[in-house]
Amino acid sequence: MTDEAEDGGITFADLGLRPELLGALSGLGYEEPTPIQRGAIPSLLAGRDLLGQAATGTGKTAAFALPILHRLPAGERGADPMALVLVPTRELAVQVSQAVHRYGRELDARVLPIYGGQPIGRQLRSLQAGVDVVVATPGRALDHLGRGTLRLQDVQVVVLDEADEMLDMGFAEDIEAILQELPENRQTVLFSATMPARIEGMASSHLRDAVRVEIAREPARPGGAPLVRQSAYLVARPHKPAALGRVLDIEAPDAAIVFCRTREEVDQLAESLNGRGYRAEALHGGMSQEQRDRVMGRLRGGTADLVVATDVAARGLDIEQLTHVVNYNVPADPESYVHRIGRVGRAGREGVAITLAEPREHRMLKTIERVTKGRISVEKVPTTADLRARRLDLTRAALAESLLEDDLDSFRVVVEPLADEFDIMEVALAAVKLAHEAGGAAIDEEEIPEVAPGPTREARGRGPGGGGRGERRGRTPSRGMARLFIGAGRHAGVRPQDLVGAIAGESRLSGREVGSIEIADRFSLVEVPESAVQEVIGALRATTIKGRKVTVRRERVAPPR
C-alpha cells in the first residue's frame, strides 16, 4: 500500500494528537505538519507498521516521535523503555533525543540517548532510574543488551531512522541482532532517504502489512525560474547565524525573505540579524494581520532590509523589489523549494536563491536538484578575507558613483591645502580609509570552520581522494585532517563502512566528518579532523572492530629522503 502526503490545510489538531502534544508544538512555534508528518502520523496512531521514504529536513523525527509520545500512559510508568529508536550516529542520537524531549515536555517523557564516546556509567544510572524512550546507535545498544542493562521486553515501538545510512555504515548485523530481542507484537517503523533492495528486503522481513508513505513530488514546471541563481552553503548548525550574516554581507540584497521552520526560530534569527546591523523583521502565524501588514509595508517601503518568515506566514506574498530568497534550513520537500524560489526571478528580473544546509542535509539538496532538474551550486562560506574584499568593493563603488554624480567643488577647500603639504595619492588614500571605516567596515569575526558533505559509499572506499587500493600510502592528509593507523585490514574483513561506523558510533564525530579511507591487507588508514584525533584514538582503542581489539595510533610519516 502506498500513501502519498496531501497538500496543506491540515493542522496538528486534525491528526488526532493528545492535547499535551498540541500544546508543546504550539509553544515551539510549529504551525502545520509537513507532508511526511501528514502522511505518517495517522497510520502510526492506528498502530500500523510503516515504511517511510523521507530525507533529512523533512520533519520525519516528529513524524515518528509524536505517535510514540501519544502512547505514553498517563499514570505511573515502568522502568523499561516502551520505544526504541535506532540511528546511525552519535550526532543524530543527540538531535533525536532532544527533539523527543521537547515534544514530550508536558508529558514528563523520560528520554535517553545511548551512544559511544559518553561515559557508560551515566547511561547505566539513567537506565536503572527508568526511561520511556531510548535513542541509540546500534553498537552501543548491543553493548547494553550484552550487559543486561537494556531490557526490551516492554518495547511497543521500534524505529529505524536513516536505515540506508545505518546499512552503509556496516550496522546490518547489529540491527538484526537487536530486532531479534524485541517482542513479536511490536510496531516497527522504518525511515530511509533511499529505497535500495537491501532496505526493501529488511522491510519485508520485519514489517507486517506496512503502510508505505512517501512525500508526493511533482516535477518543476519547465522554465519555472530561469533567471534565478541557485546556491547552497554547507554549514554546521552552531555557525548558521554567523554564516547567514556573512553571506548577506557578500550578497548585499535589496530586499530578501529568509525562510525558517518555526516561529521560535524566526524570532531568534531576526534578533540575531538585527544585532548584526540588518533591519530585519519577523513574520509568522503568531502575529495579527495588522502586524503582518506593517512588516510588509516596511519591506516594500525600504525601511526594512529583509523579512524572516515561516512558510505559512509568507503565503501569497508578492514583493516586486525582492531580490533574494534564503532557505535557513533545507526545505522539507522539493515542492516547497520550487514555491519559495519562484518568488524571485519574475517578470524578467534576476533573482538569487540561497540555501544553508547542514552536512547531513546534502543528500536532500541532491534530491531537490534531481526533482527540479535545476543546478544548485555548493559554495564555500565567505571568509573574513572575502568580507574585507567585498567591503572594499562597496567603498570603491560608492566613491565611483560620487565622482560621476555628485557636485564635489565645495570640498576643494579641504583637498587643495592638503595637496600642497602631502602627495595627492596619500590624501586620496586617507579619504578612502575614512569613507571605508565610516561604512562600518571593521571586521573582528572568527573564521567559520569548513565542513564537507558526507562521502558516498563508493568515495569512502575508492576513487580519487577516496582511499582506494590504488592510492599510495604516505600522501599528505587533506587540510585540517590527520591520518590514523588502524591495525586491521582486508585480511580481517574490514570494509570502509566498518571503520566509519566504529568512529561515528564511539566518538563525537559523525560519519560525514570522516575523510578518505585506505584499506590494505593488514592495516587501514583513516583521515579524521585534526581536532578530534585523540578522542577518536581513545574511542577506537576502547571498542572492537570486526570483533577484535586493534592497534590505533596516529600514522607515522617517514621523513623525506
Backbone torsions as a table, in degrees:
resi	resn	phi	psi	omega
1	MET	NA	134.5	179.3
2	THR	-121.3	121.5	176.1
3	ASP	-108.0	130.3	176.0
4	GLU	-110.7	140.0	-176.8
5	ALA	-65.7	139.2	178.7
6	GLU	-83.7	175.7	177.7
7	ASP	-72.0	179.1	-175.0
8	GLY	-65.9	-169.4	-179.0
9	GLY	102.4	-10.7	179.5
10	ILE	-99.2	136.2	177.7
11	THR	-102.2	169.1	176.6
12	PHE	-63.4	-33.6	178.7
13	ALA	-63.4	-33.7	179.4
14	ASP	-65.9	-20.6	-177.2
15	LEU	-81.0	-9.3	176.1
16	GLY	87.5	21.3	-180.0
17	LEU	-77.1	151.5	-177.1
18	ARG	-68.1	156.1	-173.0
19	PRO	-57.7	-37.2	-178.5
20	GLU	-60.8	-37.5	179.5
21	LEU	-71.8	-39.4	177.6
22	LEU	-62.2	-39.0	177.8
23	GLY	-64.3	-41.8	179.3
24	ALA	-64.7	-42.8	-179.9
25	LEU	-64.4	-40.6	178.4
26	SER	-63.6	-42.3	179.4
27	GLY	-64.1	-30.7	179.0
28	LEU	-82.7	-8.4	176.9
29	GLY	89.9	11.9	176.7
30	TYR	-76.4	127.2	-172.1
31	GLU	-100.7	-34.3	177.9
32	GLU	-157.2	153.9	-177.8
33	PRO	-69.3	149.7	175.2
34	THR	-78.9	169.0	-179.8
35	PRO	-54.5	-43.1	-178.1
36	ILE	-68.2	-33.4	177.3
37	GLN	-69.1	-41.4	178.4
38	ARG	-63.4	-35.2	-177.6
39	GLY	-80.3	-32.2	-171.3
40	ALA	-94.2	-40.7	-169.3
41	ILE	-59.5	-47.2	-179.6
42	PRO	-58.4	-41.8	-179.8
43	SER	-66.3	-40.0	179.5
44	LEU	-68.7	-38.0	176.5
45	LEU	-63.5	-28.7	179.0
46	ALA	-81.5	-2.0	176.6
47	GLY	88.8	9.5	-178.0
48	ARG	-78.7	146.0	166.0
49	ASP	-67.3	153.8	-173.7
50	LEU	-145.4	137.7	172.4
51	LEU	-114.9	112.0	-175.7
52	GLY	-114.4	132.2	174.5
53	GLN	-102.6	109.7	-175.7
54	ALA	-157.4	134.1	-180.0
55	ALA	-90.5	170.8	174.5
56	THR	-57.0	138.3	178.0
57	GLY	95.2	-0.2	-177.9
58	THR	-93.8	-3.9	-178.4
59	GLY	89.7	21.4	-175.6
60	LYS	-71.0	-26.0	178.8
61	THR	-60.2	-47.2	176.9
62	ALA	-66.3	-29.5	-178.7
63	ALA	-61.2	-35.0	177.2
64	PHE	-101.8	-25.8	-177.6
65	ALA	-70.3	-41.3	-177.3
66	LEU	-63.7	-45.3	176.0
67	PRO	-62.7	-34.6	176.3
68	ILE	-61.6	-49.3	-178.2
69	LEU	-66.1	-32.2	177.9
70	HIS	-58.9	-29.7	-176.5
71	ARG	-85.7	-7.3	-178.6
72	LEU	-61.6	131.5	178.1
73	PRO	-66.7	148.7	-176.3
74	ALA	-74.5	-29.6	-176.0
75	GLY	-90.8	-148.0	-178.7
76	GLU	-68.9	141.5	-178.2
77	ARG	-116.3	154.6	178.9
78	GLY	-74.0	177.5	-177.3
79	ALA	-81.0	-27.1	-173.3
80	ASP	-89.4	149.9	-175.1
81	PRO	-66.5	146.8	173.6
82	MET	-99.2	-8.8	178.6
83	ALA	-143.9	142.5	176.9
84	LEU	-127.4	126.9	176.8
85	VAL	-115.4	121.2	177.8
86	LEU	-101.7	131.4	-178.2
87	VAL	-133.0	159.4	-174.3
88	PRO	-77.8	-28.0	-171.4
89	THR	-133.5	159.9	175.6
90	ARG	-58.9	-43.7	-178.9
91	GLU	-55.9	-47.0	-178.0
92	LEU	-70.8	-34.0	176.9
93	ALA	-58.6	-42.9	179.8
94	VAL	-67.3	-44.9	-178.7
95	GLN	-62.1	-45.5	-178.2
96	VAL	-66.0	-43.6	-178.5
97	SER	-65.0	-37.5	176.9
98	GLN	-63.8	-41.5	179.6
99	ALA	-64.3	-45.6	-180.0
100	VAL	-61.5	-40.5	178.8
101	HIS	-62.2	-42.8	179.7
102	ARG	-63.9	-45.0	-179.2
103	TYR	-65.5	-34.5	-173.6
104	GLY	-99.8	16.9	-176.2
105	ARG	-58.8	-44.0	-177.3
106	GLU	-73.4	-11.7	177.6
107	LEU	-99.5	2.9	-175.4
108	ASP	53.7	42.5	-179.4
109	ALA	-66.4	134.2	178.8
110	ARG	-98.4	110.7	-174.1
111	VAL	-120.3	134.0	-178.0
112	LEU	-131.8	120.5	170.6
113	PRO	-84.0	137.9	179.2
114	ILE	-125.7	118.7	-178.0
115	TYR	-157.7	165.6	178.1
116	GLY	-74.4	159.5	179.1
117	GLY	88.5	-5.4	177.4
118	GLN	-111.7	141.3	178.7
119	PRO	-52.5	125.3	-175.2
120	ILE	-69.6	-23.8	179.1
121	GLY	-59.5	-39.5	179.1
122	ARG	-63.8	-41.1	178.3
123	GLN	-65.4	-40.6	179.9
124	LEU	-62.0	-43.1	-179.0
125	ARG	-64.5	-40.1	-179.7
126	SER	-67.4	-39.6	178.4
127	LEU	-64.9	-38.2	179.1
128	GLN	-68.4	-34.1	-179.2
129	ALA	-72.0	-24.2	178.9
130	GLY	112.5	135.0	-179.5
131	VAL	-143.2	153.7	178.1
132	ASP	-98.0	-41.7	-176.7
133	VAL	-130.1	127.4	175.0
134	VAL	-108.7	128.4	175.2
135	VAL	-112.9	116.7	-168.3
136	ALA	-139.0	150.6	165.0
137	THR	-80.0	147.8	-173.9
138	PRO	-58.1	-42.1	-177.6
139	GLY	-61.8	-45.5	-178.7
140	ARG	-72.6	-33.9	175.3
141	ALA	-60.9	-43.3	179.8
142	LEU	-64.7	-36.4	177.5
143	ASP	-61.1	-46.4	179.3
144	HIS	-67.1	-35.6	176.3
145	LEU	-61.7	-42.1	178.6
146	GLY	-63.7	-33.1	178.9
147	ARG	-79.2	-15.3	-175.7
148	GLY	79.9	13.5	-177.3
149	THR	-94.5	-13.1	174.6
150	LEU	-115.5	111.9	-177.2
151	ARG	-107.5	127.4	-171.5
152	LEU	-110.2	10.2	-174.0
153	GLN	-67.8	-19.4	-179.6
154	ASP	-101.0	5.4	-176.8
155	VAL	-68.4	125.4	177.7
156	GLN	-99.4	-27.0	-176.8
157	VAL	-135.3	131.9	170.9
158	VAL	-122.0	134.6	-179.5
159	VAL	-119.7	128.9	171.2
160	LEU	-103.9	103.2	-176.0
161	ASP	-97.1	135.1	-175.7
162	GLU	53.4	54.5	-175.3
163	ALA	-61.7	-38.7	179.7
164	ASP	-62.9	-37.4	177.5
165	GLU	-65.5	-40.1	179.2
166	MET	-63.7	-40.0	178.3
167	LEU	-67.9	-40.1	177.7
168	ASP	-60.8	-30.6	-177.2
169	MET	-90.3	7.4	173.2
170	GLY	85.2	23.5	-176.8
171	PHE	-95.4	9.4	-174.2
172	ALA	-57.3	-47.5	-178.0
173	GLU	-65.8	-40.2	178.8
174	ASP	-62.2	-43.2	-179.2
175	ILE	-62.8	-45.3	179.2
176	GLU	-58.9	-43.0	-179.4
177	ALA	-63.8	-38.6	179.6
178	ILE	-68.8	-43.8	-179.1
179	LEU	-61.6	-31.6	178.7
180	GLN	-65.3	-22.6	-178.1
181	GLU	-88.1	-4.6	-175.2
182	LEU	-91.6	154.4	177.6
183	PRO	-60.8	146.2	-177.9
184	GLU	-67.9	-29.6	-175.5
185	ASN	-89.9	18.1	180.0
186	ARG	-70.8	163.6	169.5
187	GLN	-94.5	131.4	-177.0
188	THR	-116.1	129.5	-177.9
189	VAL	-125.4	130.0	-178.9
190	LEU	-128.2	123.1	176.0
191	PHE	-115.7	136.6	180.0
192	SER	-150.5	142.9	178.5
193	ALA	-75.0	-30.2	178.7
194	THR	-125.4	163.5	-178.1
195	MET	-125.0	64.2	175.6
196	PRO	-68.9	173.0	-176.1
197	ALA	-59.3	-34.3	-178.6
198	ARG	-65.5	-36.6	178.1
199	ILE	-69.5	-43.3	177.5
200	GLU	-59.5	-39.7	178.9
201	GLY	-65.1	-42.7	178.1
202	MET	-63.0	-41.0	179.9
203	ALA	-63.3	-43.7	-178.4
204	SER	-67.3	-27.8	-179.0
205	SER	-79.9	-32.7	-169.0
206	HIS	-119.4	-11.6	179.0
207	LEU	-105.0	141.6	-178.3
208	ARG	-113.5	122.3	177.7
209	ASP	46.2	51.9	-169.9
210	ALA	-77.4	143.0	168.0
211	VAL	-79.3	136.8	177.9
212	ARG	-108.5	123.7	-176.6
213	VAL	-120.8	125.7	176.8
214	GLU	-129.0	153.7	175.5
215	ILE	-76.1	125.7	177.6
216	ALA	-62.8	133.3	-178.0
217	ARG	-128.0	129.6	175.5
218	GLU	-116.0	134.4	177.3
219	PRO	-63.5	146.0	178.6
220	ALA	-64.2	147.7	177.5
221	ARG	-65.6	136.2	178.6
222	PRO	-55.6	132.5	178.7
223	GLY	71.2	19.5	-175.3
224	GLY	-61.0	-39.1	-179.0
225	ALA	-146.8	66.9	-172.0
226	PRO	-69.8	-20.7	-175.5
227	LEU	-101.4	15.9	-177.8
228	VAL	-98.5	122.1	173.4
229	ARG	-84.6	121.1	-174.8
230	GLN	-109.5	129.4	178.3
231	SER	-144.3	161.7	179.2
232	ALA	-140.3	151.6	177.5
233	TYR	-125.7	129.7	176.7
234	LEU	-87.2	119.8	-173.3
235	VAL	-139.4	134.5	172.5
236	ALA	-67.3	147.3	-172.2
237	ARG	-52.8	-45.1	-176.6
238	PRO	-63.6	-21.2	-175.3
239	HIS	-99.9	4.8	-174.2
240	LYS	-65.3	-42.8	179.0
241	PRO	-59.8	-44.1	179.8
242	ALA	-66.0	-40.2	-179.8
243	ALA	-64.1	-40.7	179.0
244	LEU	-62.1	-46.1	178.7
245	GLY	-58.9	-39.6	-178.4
246	ARG	-68.7	-42.1	178.2
247	VAL	-63.0	-41.8	178.2
248	LEU	-64.8	-35.8	176.7
249	ASP	-60.7	-40.3	-179.0
250	ILE	-72.4	-43.4	-174.9
251	GLU	-75.3	-32.2	-178.5
252	ALA	47.6	61.8	-177.5
253	PRO	-68.6	148.6	172.4
254	ASP	-71.0	-42.8	176.9
255	ALA	-154.8	139.1	-174.9
256	ALA	-143.3	152.4	168.7
257	ILE	-115.9	129.7	175.1
258	VAL	-108.4	118.6	-177.7
259	PHE	-92.7	130.9	175.3
260	CYS	-122.0	169.3	-176.3
261	ARG	-85.3	-36.9	-172.4
262	THR	-129.4	162.0	176.5
263	ARG	-61.6	-40.8	-179.6
264	GLU	-59.9	-44.5	179.7
265	GLU	-65.3	-39.1	177.7
266	VAL	-58.3	-50.7	-177.0
267	ASP	-63.1	-43.5	-178.4
268	GLN	-65.3	-42.7	-177.3
269	LEU	-70.4	-39.5	177.7
270	ALA	-60.3	-41.6	178.0
271	GLU	-63.9	-42.1	179.5
272	SER	-62.2	-43.9	-178.9
273	LEU	-68.5	-36.6	175.8
274	ASN	-63.5	-36.9	176.3
275	GLY	-64.7	-23.1	179.1
276	ARG	-88.0	-3.6	177.2
277	GLY	105.3	-0.6	176.8
278	TYR	-84.4	150.0	174.5
279	ARG	-92.9	86.7	-173.8
280	ALA	-104.7	141.0	178.8
281	GLU	-122.2	139.6	176.7
282	ALA	-88.1	146.9	179.2
283	LEU	-145.7	112.2	179.8
284	HIS	-154.1	175.6	-173.7
285	GLY	-68.1	-12.5	178.1
286	GLY	-81.4	0.9	-178.4
287	MET	-102.9	152.4	177.0
288	SER	-74.4	163.9	178.9
289	GLN	-62.6	-35.8	178.9
290	GLU	-63.1	-41.6	177.9
291	GLN	-64.3	-41.8	-180.0
292	ARG	-62.8	-42.2	-179.6
293	ASP	-62.2	-38.8	179.1
294	ARG	-64.0	-41.8	179.4
295	VAL	-60.6	-47.2	-178.4
296	MET	-67.0	-33.4	176.7
297	GLY	-63.3	-39.4	178.7
298	ARG	-65.8	-39.9	179.4
299	LEU	-66.9	-45.7	-179.8
300	ARG	-66.8	-31.1	-178.7
301	GLY	-85.8	-3.6	176.9
302	GLY	83.9	6.3	177.1
303	THR	-89.6	-2.1	171.5
304	ALA	-129.1	143.1	-180.0
305	ASP	-86.2	-36.6	-175.5
306	LEU	-155.1	158.8	177.7
307	VAL	-117.5	132.5	174.4
308	VAL	-103.4	119.5	-167.3
309	ALA	-141.4	158.9	166.7
310	THR	-89.8	161.8	178.6
311	ASP	-57.5	-42.9	-175.7
312	VAL	-61.2	-46.1	-176.7
313	ALA	-69.1	-27.8	-174.9
314	ALA	-90.5	1.7	-179.1
315	ARG	-61.2	135.5	175.1
316	GLY	80.3	0.1	-179.4
317	LEU	-76.2	134.7	175.6
318	ASP	-133.9	104.4	-174.7
319	ILE	-112.0	112.4	-172.4
320	GLU	-60.3	-40.4	-174.1
321	GLN	-87.0	7.8	-178.1
322	LEU	-65.4	127.0	-179.9
323	THR	-112.0	-25.6	-174.5
324	HIS	-134.8	139.9	168.5
325	VAL	-120.1	131.1	-178.4
326	VAL	-121.1	126.9	171.2
327	ASN	-94.0	105.9	-179.3
328	TYR	-66.9	-27.3	171.3
329	ASN	-126.9	157.6	174.0
330	VAL	-63.7	128.2	-178.6
331	PRO	-56.7	155.3	-174.7
332	ALA	-67.0	-22.7	-179.2
333	ASP	-157.4	159.3	-177.7
334	PRO	-58.9	-32.7	-178.6
335	GLU	-63.9	-39.6	177.9
336	SER	-62.6	-39.5	179.3
337	TYR	-62.3	-48.6	-179.4
338	VAL	-60.8	-42.2	-178.5
339	HIS	-63.6	-41.1	-177.9
340	ARG	-67.0	-49.2	-174.8
341	ILE	-72.1	-16.0	176.1
342	GLY	-68.6	-8.2	179.3
343	ARG	-77.8	-15.5	175.8
344	VAL	-117.7	167.7	-179.5
345	GLY	75.8	20.3	-179.0
346	ARG	-88.9	155.4	173.5
347	ALA	52.0	40.3	176.1
348	GLY	79.9	0.4	179.6
349	ARG	-85.6	143.9	176.3
350	GLU	-79.4	150.8	178.5
351	GLY	-144.9	168.6	-178.0
352	VAL	-129.8	131.8	174.8
353	ALA	-116.8	123.6	-176.3
354	ILE	-122.3	136.9	178.6
355	THR	-126.7	129.7	172.1
356	LEU	-97.1	119.5	-175.1
357	ALA	-121.7	134.9	169.8
358	GLU	-74.3	155.5	-176.0
359	PRO	-51.6	-37.2	-177.5
360	ARG	-70.2	-17.0	-177.3
361	GLU	-90.6	1.9	-177.0
362	HIS	-59.4	-34.8	-179.5
363	ARG	-63.4	-36.8	179.0
364	MET	-66.6	-34.9	175.3
365	LEU	-59.4	-42.2	179.2
366	LYS	-64.8	-37.3	177.2
367	THR	-63.2	-43.4	179.2
368	ILE	-62.7	-42.5	177.6
369	GLU	-58.5	-44.7	-177.0
370	ARG	-66.2	-43.6	-176.5
371	VAL	-72.1	-40.8	-176.3
372	THR	-86.2	-10.4	-176.4
373	LYS	55.7	35.1	177.7
374	GLY	-115.7	169.0	-179.0
375	ARG	-110.6	121.9	175.8
376	ILE	-110.0	111.8	-177.8
377	SER	-81.0	122.0	178.2
378	VAL	-88.2	118.6	-174.3
379	GLU	-119.1	164.8	178.5
380	LYS	-83.3	142.8	175.7
381	VAL	-61.5	134.3	-179.3
382	PRO	-56.1	140.7	177.2
383	THR	-88.8	173.5	176.5
384	THR	-63.8	-32.4	176.7
385	ALA	-65.6	-38.8	176.5
386	ASP	-61.8	-40.5	-179.8
387	LEU	-63.6	-44.5	179.2
388	ARG	-60.2	-44.5	-179.7
389	ALA	-63.1	-41.5	-179.9
390	ARG	-64.1	-42.1	-178.0
391	ARG	-70.3	-32.1	173.0
392	LEU	-65.7	-38.6	176.1
393	ASP	-60.1	-42.9	-179.5
394	LEU	-65.1	-40.1	177.2
395	THR	-63.0	-43.9	179.2
396	ARG	-60.5	-43.7	-179.0
397	ALA	-65.0	-40.0	179.6
398	ALA	-64.9	-40.4	178.8
399	LEU	-66.7	-41.1	179.2
400	ALA	-62.5	-40.8	178.9
401	GLU	-64.1	-40.6	179.5
402	SER	-65.5	-40.6	179.4
403	LEU	-62.9	-34.7	-176.7
404	LEU	-81.9	-32.6	-167.4
405	GLU	-117.4	-24.1	-172.8
406	ASP	-91.2	154.8	172.5
407	ASP	-88.2	108.4	-171.7
408	LEU	-103.1	1.0	-174.1
409	ASP	-57.5	-35.9	-176.3
410	SER	-64.2	-15.4	-178.5
411	PHE	-93.5	-3.2	179.0
412	ARG	-61.4	-30.2	-179.5
413	VAL	-63.0	-22.4	176.9
414	VAL	-88.3	-42.8	-171.1
415	VAL	-76.4	-41.7	-172.6
416	GLU	-62.8	-43.5	176.5
417	PRO	-63.4	-37.6	178.4
418	LEU	-65.5	-35.2	-179.1
419	ALA	-68.0	-26.7	176.6
420	ASP	-71.6	-27.9	-175.3
421	GLU	-98.4	-31.4	-177.0
422	PHE	-126.6	162.0	173.0
423	ASP	-63.4	138.4	-175.6
424	ILE	-61.4	-31.4	176.2
425	MET	-64.8	-39.3	178.4
426	GLU	-64.9	-39.1	177.5
427	VAL	-61.9	-44.9	-179.8
428	ALA	-63.5	-41.2	179.9
429	LEU	-62.6	-42.0	179.1
430	ALA	-64.3	-40.1	179.0
431	ALA	-65.0	-41.0	178.4
432	VAL	-63.9	-41.8	179.5
433	LYS	-59.5	-45.8	179.8
434	LEU	-64.8	-40.9	178.1
435	ALA	-64.4	-39.9	-179.3
436	HIS	-64.9	-45.6	-178.5
437	GLU	-70.3	-31.3	177.9
438	ALA	-67.0	-21.4	177.9
439	GLY	-83.2	10.8	178.7
440	GLY	71.9	41.7	-171.1
441	ALA	-90.7	2.4	-179.8
442	ALA	-65.2	134.8	-178.4
443	ILE	-127.0	117.3	176.6
444	ASP	-129.7	30.7	-175.8
445	GLU	-84.4	151.3	173.0
446	GLU	-79.6	154.3	176.5
447	GLU	-68.0	143.3	175.5
448	ILE	-88.9	122.5	-175.6
449	PRO	-63.2	141.5	177.3
450	GLU	-74.4	144.2	171.8
451	VAL	-128.2	157.9	-178.7
452	ALA	-122.7	151.5	175.1
453	PRO	-64.4	154.7	176.9
454	GLY	-62.4	133.2	179.3
455	PRO	-66.9	150.7	174.9
456	THR	-68.2	166.2	-180.0
457	ARG	-58.1	-39.6	-179.0
458	GLU	-67.0	-40.6	-176.5
459	ALA	-67.2	-26.3	-179.7
460	ARG	-69.3	-25.2	-172.6
461	GLY	-114.4	-16.7	-176.4
462	ARG	-161.9	177.5	176.8
463	GLY	86.6	175.8	-177.1
464	PRO	-57.2	121.7	179.5
465	GLY	72.5	4.1	-175.5
466	GLY	-101.5	2.7	174.7
467	GLY	78.2	35.4	-177.5
468	GLY	-81.5	-178.3	-174.8
469	ARG	-62.4	-31.3	-177.5
470	GLY	-77.7	-9.4	179.8
471	GLU	-71.2	145.2	178.8
472	ARG	-95.7	134.1	177.5
473	ARG	-65.7	143.6	175.6
474	GLY	103.8	-2.9	176.7
475	ARG	-67.4	157.2	-177.1
476	THR	-70.0	133.0	177.1
477	PRO	-62.2	158.7	177.0
478	SER	-60.9	158.8	-178.7
479	ARG	-58.6	131.2	179.0
480	GLY	79.3	3.6	-177.5
481	MET	-114.3	156.9	174.1
482	ALA	-128.8	152.3	-177.6
483	ARG	-105.5	131.6	177.6
484	LEU	-104.3	142.8	173.5
485	PHE	-95.2	127.2	177.9
486	ILE	-122.2	123.9	-171.1
487	GLY	-79.9	49.4	174.0
488	ALA	-154.4	139.9	-177.2
489	GLY	-141.9	-145.8	-174.7
490	ARG	-60.7	-37.9	-178.9
491	HIS	-62.0	-24.5	178.0
492	ALA	-92.8	4.3	179.3
493	GLY	80.2	16.1	-177.2
494	VAL	-73.8	133.5	176.4
495	ARG	-120.2	160.1	179.5
496	PRO	-53.2	-41.6	-177.4
497	GLN	-66.6	-25.6	176.1
498	ASP	-65.7	-42.3	-178.9
499	LEU	-70.3	-44.0	178.4
500	VAL	-61.8	-43.6	-179.8
501	GLY	-62.8	-41.0	-179.8
502	ALA	-65.6	-42.6	-178.6
503	ILE	-68.1	-46.3	-178.2
504	ALA	-68.3	-33.2	-177.2
505	GLY	-79.2	-24.0	-172.8
506	GLU	-114.1	-7.7	179.1
507	SER	-127.6	-179.5	179.8
508	ARG	-79.6	-9.7	-179.9
509	LEU	-71.6	147.1	169.3
510	SER	-90.7	162.1	179.8
511	GLY	-59.2	-27.9	-176.6
512	ARG	-77.1	-11.7	177.7
513	GLU	-90.3	-7.8	178.3
514	VAL	-77.3	133.8	-178.1
515	GLY	-87.9	-146.2	-175.4
516	SER	-69.1	152.1	-177.6
517	ILE	-128.9	132.3	174.6
518	GLU	-121.7	125.1	-179.8
519	ILE	-114.0	115.3	175.3
520	ALA	-99.5	-175.9	-177.0
521	ASP	-63.6	-43.2	-172.8
522	ARG	-116.5	-1.1	-179.9
523	PHE	-153.9	169.5	176.0
524	SER	-135.1	152.3	175.2
525	LEU	-122.1	130.2	-176.1
526	VAL	-131.2	133.0	174.9
527	GLU	-90.0	131.9	174.8
528	VAL	-133.4	159.8	177.8
529	PRO	-57.0	138.8	-178.6
530	GLU	-53.1	-38.7	-175.8
531	SER	-69.1	-15.1	-175.5
532	ALA	-111.3	10.4	-173.1
533	VAL	-57.2	-54.3	-175.1
534	GLN	-64.5	-38.3	179.0
535	GLU	-62.7	-44.5	-178.7
536	VAL	-67.0	-42.1	178.2
537	ILE	-59.0	-47.3	179.8
538	GLY	-63.3	-39.6	-179.1
539	ALA	-66.9	-42.9	-177.8
540	LEU	-72.2	-31.8	176.8
541	ARG	-67.5	-24.6	-177.9
542	ALA	-89.1	-4.1	-178.0
543	THR	-123.5	-172.1	178.3
544	THR	-121.2	152.3	174.2
545	ILE	-122.9	121.7	-173.5
546	LYS	54.5	39.0	172.9
547	GLY	80.5	10.5	-178.9
548	ARG	-141.1	151.4	174.0
549	LYS	-72.7	140.3	-177.8
550	VAL	-131.8	158.6	174.9
551	THR	-72.8	131.9	177.9
552	VAL	-134.1	124.8	178.0
553	ARG	-156.4	167.5	173.6
554	ARG	-68.0	140.3	-178.0
555	GLU	-63.3	136.2	175.4
556	ARG	-88.6	117.0	-177.9
557	VAL	-92.7	125.8	179.4
558	ALA	-66.6	139.7	179.3
559	PRO	-66.6	152.1	179.6
560	PRO	-63.6	145.0	-179.2
561	ARG	-80.6	NA	NA
